[in-house]
Amino acid sequence: MQDKPEKKMTKKTEKPSTTSKAKTLKAGTKVEAETKKAAKLANTGPKPRQAPLIHKTFVAKPNEILSEWQILDAANQPLGRLSSFIAHVLMGKHKAGYTRSADTGDFVVVLNAEKVKLTGNKWADKTYYHHTGYVGGIKAKTAQQIRDTKPEQLIEKAVWRMLPHGHMGRKWFKKLKVYAGSEHPHQAQKPNLLAFPYARAKGENHA
């Protein structure tokens, strides 16, 4: 009888349990959190102070203001739009350095005031009133009567009513020069030709 060979005993390797895996993961995350905390503490310190954002309001100074001379042709242009544009230029609102309490506007020379246009039946219906100061001293004139006698007053009255009625308004109004015809005595000032943004073509009807 032959002896049977002895079986070799092999030790089975034990597989790591799920609880041990969770413990190692927890330890790893703990270490990571501690390292991040240490890095944060190392970086924390007196940071350079940032300057606050300040938006400064520009205020024009008297020695920095440069008033120019502008010339504008009123022929065949509507009275209301023309007058509002003139008031805009007189106050200096077309400039980037406009200041409400300073005279930043330009001088405006208006030509051909007698050829200004009114829409509809306003030449007969539009009435201008004036009171002499005495009892019963109210006077009335139509737009047509003013155009026949003093056409400059049509633009002057319209512009004055579109300006602030104070010391600045009176100052701006003095820079307005209106002439009935196409001639003016301001050649020495070399006025620039001002483009009217609402200009109408010659011969265009005003309904």
C-alpha positions in Angstrom: 0.0 0.0 0.0 1.4 3.3 -1.1 1.1 6.2 1.3 -1.1 9.1 0.0 0.8 12.4 -0.4 0.1 14.9 2.3 -2.0 17.9 1.2 -0.3 21.2 1.7 -2.2 23.5 3.9 -2.5 27.0 2.3 -3.6 29.9 4.3 -6.5 31.8 2.9 -5.9 35.6 2.5 -8.6 37.4 4.4 -10.4 40.1 2.4 -10.5 43.5 4.0 -14.0 44.3 5.3 -16.1 47.3 4.3 -15.8 48.9 7.7 -12.0 49.0 7.4 -12.3 50.6 3.9 -14.6 53.3 5.3 -12.2 54.0 8.1 -9.2 54.6 5.7 -11.3 56.9 3.5 -12.4 58.9 6.5 -8.8 59.2 7.7 -7.8 60.4 4.2 -10.4 63.1 4.0 -9.5 64.2 7.5 -5.9 64.6 6.5 -6.9 66.6 3.3 -9.1 68.9 5.4 -6.3 69.5 7.8 -3.9 70.3 5.0 -6.4 72.7 3.4 -7.0 74.4 6.8 -3.2 74.8 7.3 -2.8 76.3 3.8 -5.6 78.8 4.5 -4.1 79.9 7.8 -0.8 80.4 6.0 -2.4 82.6 3.4 -4.4 84.6 5.8 -2.7 87.9 6.7 -3.0 91.6 6.3 -4.2 92.0 2.6 -3.5 95.2 0.7 -6.4 97.6 1.1 -8.2 98.4 -2.2 -9.0 102.0 -3.0 -12.8 102.6 -3.1 -14.3 103.4 -6.4 -15.2 107.1 -6.5 -17.1 108.6 -9.4 -16.2 112.3 -9.4 -18.7 114.8 -10.8 -17.1 117.2 -13.3 -17.7 120.8 -12.6 -16.5 123.4 -15.2 -14.4 126.2 -13.8 -14.6 129.7 -15.2 -11.1 129.7 -16.6 -11.7 126.4 -18.4 -14.8 127.4 -20.3 -14.5 128.2 -23.9 -17.6 129.8 -25.6 -17.7 129.5 -29.4 -19.9 131.3 -31.9 -22.4 129.3 -33.9 -24.5 130.4 -36.8 -27.9 128.8 -37.7 -30.2 129.3 -40.7 -33.9 129.4 -39.7 -35.3 129.4 -43.2 -38.0 126.8 -43.7 -37.5 125.4 -40.2 -40.3 124.7 -37.6 -40.3 127.4 -34.9 -40.7 125.0 -31.9 -38.0 122.5 -32.8 -35.7 125.3 -33.8 -36.2 127.2 -30.6 -35.7 124.1 -28.4 -32.4 123.3 -30.2 -31.2 126.9 -29.8 -31.9 126.8 -26.0 -30.0 123.5 -25.8 -26.9 125.1 -27.4 -27.2 128.3 -25.3 -27.2 126.3 -22.1 -24.2 124.2 -23.3 -26.0 120.8 -23.1 -24.4 119.7 -26.4 -21.0 119.7 -24.6 -19.6 116.9 -22.4 -18.5 119.4 -19.8 -22.0 120.9 -19.2 -22.4 122.3 -15.7 -25.8 123.6 -14.6 -24.5 126.5 -12.5 -21.9 127.7 -15.0 -22.2 129.4 -18.4 -20.8 126.6 -20.6 -23.0 127.5 -23.6 -22.2 129.0 -27.0 -23.2 132.2 -28.7 -25.9 131.5 -31.4 -26.5 133.8 -34.4 -29.9 133.0 -36.1 -30.5 134.2 -39.7 -33.6 134.4 -41.8 -36.0 134.7 -38.9 -38.7 136.0 -41.2 -38.7 132.7 -43.1 -39.4 130.5 -40.1 -42.3 128.1 -40.4 -45.4 127.4 -38.4 -47.6 124.3 -39.0 -51.3 124.4 -39.6 -53.2 127.7 -39.2 -51.0 129.0 -36.4 -50.1 132.2 -38.2 -53.6 133.4 -37.6 -54.6 131.4 -34.5 -51.4 131.7 -32.3 -51.8 134.9 -30.2 -49.1 136.6 -28.1 -50.3 138.7 -25.1 -48.6 141.7 -23.5 -49.8 143.8 -20.6 -48.7 147.5 -20.2 -49.3 147.4 -16.4 -52.3 149.8 -16.6 -55.9 148.9 -16.0 -57.3 147.3 -19.2 -53.9 147.5 -20.8 -53.7 144.0 -22.2 -52.4 143.9 -25.8 -52.7 140.9 -28.2 -50.9 140.2 -31.5 -51.1 137.2 -33.8 -48.0 135.4 -35.1 -48.6 136.9 -38.5 -48.6 140.5 -37.2 -45.3 139.9 -35.3 -43.7 138.4 -38.5 -44.8 141.5 -40.5 -43.3 144.0 -38.0 -40.6 142.3 -35.9 -39.9 138.7 -37.1 -37.0 138.4 -34.6 -39.4 138.4 -31.7 -40.9 135.1 -32.8 -37.7 133.2 -32.1 -36.7 135.3 -29.1 -40.0 134.7 -27.4 -39.9 131.0 -28.1 -36.3 130.6 -26.9 -36.9 132.7 -23.7 -39.8 130.5 -22.7 -37.6 127.4 -23.0 -34.9 128.7 -20.8 -34.9 128.7 -16.9 -36.2 132.0 -15.7 -33.3 133.0 -13.3 -30.0 134.7 -13.4 -28.5 131.9 -15.5 -31.4 132.1 -18.0 -31.0 135.8 -18.4 -27.2 135.3 -19.0 -27.8 132.6 -21.6 -30.5 134.7 -23.4 -28.0 137.5 -23.9 -25.9 135.2 -26.0 -28.7 134.9 -28.6 -28.5 137.1 -31.7 -31.5 137.0 -34.1 -31.7 138.7 -37.5 -34.6 138.9 -39.9 -32.4 138.6 -43.1 -29.3 136.7 -44.1 -26.8 139.3 -43.0 -25.2 139.8 -39.6 -22.4 142.0 -38.1 -20.5 139.1 -36.4 -18.0 138.2 -39.1 -15.1 139.1 -36.8 -16.1 136.3 -34.4 -15.8 133.7 -37.2 -19.0 131.7 -36.3 -19.2 128.0 -37.1 -22.1 126.7 -39.2 -24.3 124.8 -36.9 -26.1 121.7 -38.3 -29.7 121.6 -37.3 -30.6 118.0 -36.6 -34.3 118.4 -37.5 -33.7 120.3 -40.7 -36.3 120.1 -43.4 -35.7 120.2 -47.1 -36.5 123.5 -48.9 -40.0 123.5 -50.3 -41.2 120.8 -48.0 -44.8 121.3 -46.9 -45.7 121.7 -43.3 -49.1 120.0 -42.7 
